Amino acid sequence: MSTTKEIWVFAEQRNGRIAGVVNELLSKAQELAEKSGFEVAAVLPASGCADLCQELFNYGAKKVYTLDDPKLADYQNDYYSRAIAALINDKKPEIVLYGATTIGRSLAPTVAVMVDAGLTADCTQLDYDTEGCNLLQTRPAFGGNIMATIICPDHRPQMATVRSNVFKKEKLGDSEAGETIEYPVDLSGVPERMRRIEVVHEDDNTIDLNAAQYIVSGGRGVGKPENFKIIYDLASELGAAVGASRATVDAGWISHHHQVGQTGKTVCPVVYVACGISGAIQHLAGMQSSDVIVAVNKDPDAPIFDVADFGLIGDLHVIVPEFQKQIAAFKA
Ligand SMILES: Cc1cc2nc3c(=O)[nH]c(=O)nc-3n(C[C@H](O)[C@H](O)[C@H](O)COP(=O)(O)OP(=O)(O)OC[C@H]3O[C@@H](n4cnc5c(N)ncnc54)[C@H](O)[C@@H]3O)c2cc1C
C-alpha cells in the first residue's frame, strides 16, 4: 500500500476532451495541497488517453493515474466505479473531488458506497482544517437558507462533488512536468447491466450556459412561453446564452437545460441580464458571482435589485426589445 497522501481529482472526459470543471478542481486542489501538504493527482479513466495527461499537468496535477481500457472509453457507471474503487482501495487517497456533472453525480455516490466513504454533494466552497486534518466541505442546506460546513472525520477518502464555475481554473503553463502511472484495470466479472445503444446530442442552438460570457435569463415575468422570443432575440444580439428561472422551467416554458440556480446550473459570466426574475435565494445561488448583473423588473422592491449592478424598473416587454434595438444600433 502506498503511504503518499494525495488529493485526487476525477478527470472526466467525453469524446477525448477533459471537462472544464476538472481543471477548476485541479486549481482548487493545489490550494488545498498547500495547506495540507498532500500531493495533487488526477484519475483518468478512458481508452487510449495518454495525450490527455499534459492538460492535467498544466492545471496542477503532479501525477495522473490512467485507467486505460476500451470499456472505459465512454462513461458507464458499473465499469468506472469498479476501476476507481479498486484504485482508491489500493492507493488510499485522503481526498477525492468530482465535478457535479451528470457523470460525477452518478459516479461519486457509487464509489462512495464501494469504498465505504462519505460524500458531500454540490459543494460551493472547500477548505482544509490543518488542526483537525479534515476537508471542510461547504454547501447550501435547508433550501439554500443556510450554508453548512460538513466534515468526514472517521472515514477516508473524504469525497465531494463541486459544480462547474464555482472555482476559477488557473493554468500553470503549457508543458508542466508530471508523472503518468498506468494503473492496471480489471473489469472481469462486472455484469453488463447497461448497454450504450446510441448517443443523441441535444439539438439546442444556444451557447453553453457554463461557458457563456454573456447570459440573458427570463423569469415568470416573461408571462408565457412565446414571450421568451424577446429573451432569445436580446441574447442573439449580445452573443449570449439563454438562462431561465425554475418557475419558467417548472411551467414548461423552457427546458431544464437552461435553468440557473441551486437546482440548475451555476454560472459565472461577465454579464448576467435577469429579466422578470424576482431574485429568490435559490436563483441567486447560481448566478451571484457574475461580474456584472443587470436586472429588469417592474417591482422596485424585487430582491434581484439587491445584487444587481444596474437595475431597470419597468415592463420587460418594453425594456428588453428597446435594449436589443439600442445594442443593434450601437453595433451598427
Ligand atoms: C429546493 C429549491 C430549489 C430551487 N432551485 C431553484 C433554481 O435552481 N433556480 C431558480 O430560479 N429557482 C429555484 N427555486 C425556486 C425559487 O424559490 C423561486 O420560486 C423562483 O426562482 C422564482 O422564479 P421567478 O423569479 O421567475 O418568479 P417569481 O418569483 O414569480 O418572480 C417573477 C418576477 O417578475 C417580475 N415581473 C412580472 N411581470 C413583469 C414584467 N412585465 N416586467 C418586468 N418584471 C415583471 C415580478 O415583479 C417578479 O419579481 C428553488 C426552490 C426550492 C425550494
Ligand as a Chemical Component Dictionary entry (heavy atoms), coordinates in Angstrom:
data_LIG
# 
_chem_comp.id                   LIG 
_chem_comp.type                 NON-POLYMER 
_chem_comp.pdbx_formal_charge   0 
_chem_comp.three_letter_code    LIG 
# 
loop_
_chem_comp_atom.comp_id 
_chem_comp_atom.atom_id 
_chem_comp_atom.alt_atom_id 
_chem_comp_atom.type_symbol 
_chem_comp_atom.charge 
_chem_comp_atom.model_Cartn_x 
_chem_comp_atom.model_Cartn_y 
_chem_comp_atom.model_Cartn_z 
_chem_comp_atom.pdbx_ordinal 
LIG C1  C1  C 0 -35.208 23.493 -3.041  1  
LIG C2  C2  C 0 -35.481 24.596 -4.052  2  
LIG C3  C3  C 0 -34.623 24.725 -5.128  3  
LIG C4  C4  C 0 -34.849 25.731 -6.064  4  
LIG N1  N1  N 0 -33.977 25.883 -7.116  5  
LIG C5  C5  C 0 -34.127 26.925 -7.958  6  
LIG C6  C6  C 0 -33.206 27.153 -9.015  7  
LIG O1  O1  O 0 -32.264 26.387 -9.237  8  
LIG N2  N2  N 0 -33.390 28.227 -9.801  9  
LIG C7  C7  C 0 -34.436 29.111 -9.629  10 
LIG O2  O2  O 0 -34.543 30.067 -10.388 11 
LIG N3  N3  N 0 -35.327 28.900 -8.638  12 
LIG C8  C8  C 0 -35.214 27.821 -7.818  13 
LIG N4  N4  N 0 -36.146 27.623 -6.860  14 
LIG C9  C9  C 0 -37.397 28.427 -6.892  15 
LIG C10 C10 C 0 -37.258 29.802 -6.285  16 
LIG O3  O3  O 0 -37.513 29.731 -4.889  17 
LIG C11 C11 C 0 -38.265 30.755 -6.917  18 
LIG O4  O4  O 0 -39.555 30.254 -6.773  19 
LIG C12 C12 C 0 -38.014 31.039 -8.403  20 
LIG O5  O5  O 0 -36.672 31.398 -8.613  21 
LIG C13 C13 C 0 -38.926 32.158 -8.855  22 
LIG O6  O6  O 0 -38.777 32.349 -10.232 23 
LIG P1  P1  P 0 -39.071 33.783 -10.863 24 
LIG O7  O7  O 0 -38.180 34.782 -10.243 25 
LIG O8  O8  O 0 -39.032 33.610 -12.332 26 
LIG O9  O9  O 0 -40.602 34.002 -10.495 27 
LIG P2  P2  P 0 -41.282 34.984 -9.455  28 
LIG O10 O10 O 0 -40.688 34.843 -8.110  29 
LIG O11 O11 O 0 -42.735 34.798 -9.606  30 
LIG O12 O12 O 0 -40.861 36.429 -9.969  31 
LIG C14 C14 C 0 -41.302 36.990 -11.160 32 
LIG C15 C15 C 0 -40.784 38.437 -11.200 33 
LIG O13 O13 O 0 -41.121 39.013 -12.424 34 
LIG C16 C16 C 0 -41.492 40.359 -12.198 35 
LIG N5  N5  N 0 -42.368 40.745 -13.311 36 
LIG C17 C17 C 0 -43.620 40.278 -13.568 37 
LIG N6  N6  N 0 -44.071 40.818 -14.718 38 
LIG C18 C18 C 0 -43.090 41.628 -15.185 39 
LIG C19 C19 C 0 -42.967 42.456 -16.331 40 
LIG N7  N7  N 0 -43.941 42.549 -17.268 41 
LIG N8  N8  N 0 -41.810 43.170 -16.485 42 
LIG C20 C20 C 0 -40.823 43.091 -15.579 43 
LIG N9  N9  N 0 -40.884 42.317 -14.472 44 
LIG C21 C21 C 0 -42.006 41.587 -14.283 45 
LIG C22 C22 C 0 -42.187 40.351 -10.849 46 
LIG O14 O14 O 0 -42.117 41.631 -10.255 47 
LIG C23 C23 C 0 -41.359 39.318 -10.083 48 
LIG O15 O15 O 0 -40.290 39.926 -9.369  49 
LIG C24 C24 C 0 -35.953 26.617 -5.914  50 
LIG C25 C25 C 0 -36.798 26.457 -4.817  51 
LIG C26 C26 C 0 -36.586 25.468 -3.899  52 
LIG C27 C27 C 0 -37.499 25.335 -2.722  53 
# 
loop_
_chem_comp_bond.comp_id 
_chem_comp_bond.atom_id_1 
_chem_comp_bond.atom_id_2 
_chem_comp_bond.value_order 
_chem_comp_bond.pdbx_ordinal 
LIG C1  C2  SING 1  
LIG C2  C3  SING 2  
LIG C2  C26 DOUB 3  
LIG C3  C4  DOUB 4  
LIG C4  N1  SING 5  
LIG C4  C24 SING 6  
LIG N1  C5  DOUB 7  
LIG C5  C6  SING 8  
LIG C5  C8  SING 9  
LIG C6  O1  DOUB 10 
LIG C6  N2  SING 11 
LIG N2  C7  SING 12 
LIG C7  O2  DOUB 13 
LIG C7  N3  SING 14 
LIG N3  C8  DOUB 15 
LIG C8  N4  SING 16 
LIG N4  C9  SING 17 
LIG N4  C24 SING 18 
LIG C9  C10 SING 19 
LIG C10 O3  SING 20 
LIG C10 C11 SING 21 
LIG C11 O4  SING 22 
LIG C11 C12 SING 23 
LIG C12 O5  SING 24 
LIG C12 C13 SING 25 
LIG C13 O6  SING 26 
LIG O6  P1  SING 27 
LIG P1  O7  DOUB 28 
LIG P1  O8  SING 29 
LIG P1  O9  SING 30 
LIG O9  P2  SING 31 
LIG P2  O10 DOUB 32 
LIG P2  O11 SING 33 
LIG P2  O12 SING 34 
LIG O12 C14 SING 35 
LIG C14 C15 SING 36 
LIG C15 O13 SING 37 
LIG C15 C23 SING 38 
LIG O13 C16 SING 39 
LIG C16 N5  SING 40 
LIG C16 C22 SING 41 
LIG N5  C17 SING 42 
LIG N5  C21 SING 43 
LIG C17 N6  DOUB 44 
LIG N6  C18 SING 45 
LIG C18 C19 SING 46 
LIG C18 C21 DOUB 47 
LIG C19 N7  SING 48 
LIG C19 N8  DOUB 49 
LIG N8  C20 SING 50 
LIG C20 N9  DOUB 51 
LIG N9  C21 SING 52 
LIG C22 O14 SING 53 
LIG C22 C23 SING 54 
LIG C23 O15 SING 55 
LIG C24 C25 DOUB 56 
LIG C25 C26 SING 57 
LIG C26 C27 SING 58 
# 
